[in-house]
Structure formats: C-alpha cells, structure tokens
C-alpha cells in the first residue's frame, strides 16, 4: 500500500453513516487514496459490488422510514443485521447494533461527534480504519474502542 493522504476525524461525517450503523468514514474503501468509495450514502462510483447490491442499504422499509436507519424497522434487528453485527464484532471489534443504539440515543450529530473521538489515532490524529489493527498512517496500534 502506498503512502496515504491523512484523513482527519473531520472526514467522519453524517453523510457517511450507513443505514446499518456502519461509519463508512472508517472503512478502508473510503480511506484509500486511489478511487475512494463515497460510502453507502454516496454514488456507486468506486463502491465495491457487495455494497452496491447490499440488501440492508436497499431495504424498502429503510427507504420508507423516517430516519433512514435500521432501528426504525419493525423487524429490527433482522437476521441480516444480526449476522453483520456478529461479523464486525468478531473481526473488527465494532458493533453495528450498538452504533444504531447510539444514533437513536444521541442523534446523528452526537453520534458523529462520539465517532470522531473514538476513532482518532492517539499518535498522529488520523482516522483509524476499522478494518486494520494499526493506524494506516503511522502504524501506531489502535486503541481498544468500545462497541
């Protein structure tokens, strides 16, 4: 991987929070220098196919709901959400269900502010990638984050 342009916590923005609670601002696809993904709320350019066809993002109940988030769904948490949450808890130490609870409690702006604090590298101040053990900018081990 080449040298990446440092993305500061301000790159964590409300538009980058997916309906499932994923903070796309923490995703390696968004943080990469070449052809960065615009997140679930952005267009499909540079977006991995599995994100384009994501059944959660494209769920009719989410699209017709008030908030645009899974926590408003009558089936919440559905089997897909539970499976996604389990995978992210196990592999990356982050919970989509807890993120959605925090969005519901704090509001989107409050959640984004807390994400900026939680996912900032203590060494260089860059955004910590949820998909990596160490900071992609300086190599500092990421702090254990809740969730």
C-alpha positions in Angstrom: 0.0 0.0 0.0 1.4 3.4 -0.9 1.5 6.4 1.3 -2.0 7.5 2.1 -3.1 11.1 2.5 -4.0 11.5 6.1 -7.7 11.8 6.8 -8.5 13.7 9.9 -11.5 13.0 12.2 -13.5 15.7 10.3 -13.8 13.1 7.5 -16.2 11.3 9.7 -19.5 13.0 8.7 -23.2 12.3 9.0 -23.5 11.6 5.2 -21.0 8.7 5.8 -23.2 6.8 8.3 -24.9 3.9 6.6 -28.5 2.7 7.4 -27.0 -0.3 9.2 -24.9 1.9 11.6 -21.6 1.4 9.7 -19.5 4.5 9.8 -18.2 4.4 6.2 -15.7 7.1 7.1 -13.8 4.3 9.0 -13.8 1.9 6.0 -10.6 1.1 4.1 -12.6 1.6 0.9 -13.3 5.2 1.9 -9.8 5.9 3.3 -7.8 4.7 0.4 -6.0 7.3 -1.8 -6.9 5.8 -5.1 -10.6 5.6 -6.1 -12.0 6.1 -2.7 -15.6 4.9 -2.1 -18.1 7.6 -1.2 -19.9 5.4 1.3 -23.4 4.0 1.3 -24.9 7.4 1.0 -22.8 8.4 -2.0 -23.0 7.3 -5.6 -21.9 3.8 -6.8 -18.6 5.0 -8.3 -15.7 3.2 -6.8 -18.1 1.3 -4.5 -17.5 -2.5 -4.1 -20.2 -4.6 -5.7 -21.3 -6.1 -2.4 -22.0 -2.5 -1.2 -23.9 -1.6 -4.3 -26.2 -4.6 -4.0 -26.4 -4.6 -0.2 -29.8 -5.8 0.9 -29.7 -3.7 4.1 -28.9 -0.5 2.3 -31.5 -1.2 -0.4 -34.2 -2.3 2.1 -37.7 -0.9 1.3 -38.5 -0.5 5.0 -35.4 1.7 5.5 -36.2 3.8 2.4 -39.8 4.4 3.6 -38.9 5.0 7.2 -38.4 8.4 8.8 -34.8 8.2 10.0 -33.3 6.1 7.2 -31.8 3.8 9.8 -32.5 0.1 10.6 -33.6 0.9 14.2 -36.9 2.2 12.8 -37.7 -1.1 11.1 -40.4 -3.3 12.6 -38.1 -6.3 12.1 -35.1 -4.7 13.8 -32.8 -6.4 14.3 -33.4 -8.6 11.4 -31.3 -11.7 10.7 -29.1 -9.8 8.2 -28.3 -7.1 10.8 -27.5 -9.7 13.5 -25.2 -11.5 11.1 -23.4 -8.3 10.1 -23.1 -7.2 13.7 -21.6 -10.6 14.7 -19.1 -10.4 11.9 -18.0 -6.9 12.7 -17.8 -7.6 16.5 -15.7 -10.7 15.9 -13.4 -9.4 13.2 -13.1 -5.7 13.9 -14.3 -5.0 17.5 -17.2 -2.8 16.4 -20.9 -3.4 16.8 -23.4 -2.1 14.2 -26.3 -2.7 16.7 -24.6 -0.6 19.4 -23.9 2.1 16.8 -27.6 2.2 15.9 -28.5 2.4 19.6 -26.1 5.3 20.0 -27.6 7.1 16.9 -31.1 6.6 18.3 -30.0 8.0 21.7 -27.6 10.8 20.7 -28.9 11.8 17.3 -26.8 11.6 14.2 -24.7 14.7 15.0 -24.0 13.4 18.6 -23.1 10.0 17.2 -20.7 11.5 14.7 -19.0 13.6 17.4 -18.5 10.5 19.5 -17.2 8.6 16.5 -14.6 11.3 15.9 -13.4 10.9 19.4 -13.4 7.1 19.4 -11.7 6.6 16.1 -8.9 9.1 16.2 -5.3 7.8 16.3 -3.7 8.8 19.6 -0.3 9.1 17.8 -0.9 11.1 14.6 -4.5 12.3 14.8 -5.6 10.4 11.6 -8.8 8.4 11.3 -8.4 4.9 12.5 -9.6 2.3 9.9 -12.0 -0.2 11.4 -10.5 -2.9 9.1 -6.9 -2.6 10.3 -5.1 -3.4 13.6 -2.8 -0.4 13.3 -3.1 3.1 12.1 -2.8 3.1 8.3 -0.9 6.5 8.5 1.7 6.0 11.3 1.5 2.3 12.3 0.5 3.1 15.9 -1.6 0.2 17.4 -5.2 1.3 17.5 -6.6 1.8 21.0 -9.3 -0.6 22.0 -12.6 1.1 21.3 -15.9 0.2 22.8 -18.6 -1.4 20.8 
